[in-house]
């Protein structure tokens, strides 16, 4: 009976690890990935090593930072316009939006 429980526990752990990896790869943002990890952590299942998942998320975050850097460099002289907004206000709003995209995951990682 304990052999069956150990085998079941190992299968459950493997399934959760696979689920985490697949789910992380499907998420559009690092913030969403971190939300998924928080949910998995709340399950509080012993024997689950989430470090590989966090490594994937950090890689994804580095890619996201590079994408935001490129977006900024391409548009810094003429940020994308929002409707009915003065040019200066628009530029400030756009910069704040980019800052929010890159800073939100930092606070989540810190948690």
PyMOL commands that set and color helices and strands:
alter all, ss='L'
color gray80, all
select helices_A, chain A and resi 2-26+30-42+51-75+87-110
alter helices_A, ss='H'
color red, helices_A
deselect
rebuild
show_as cartoon
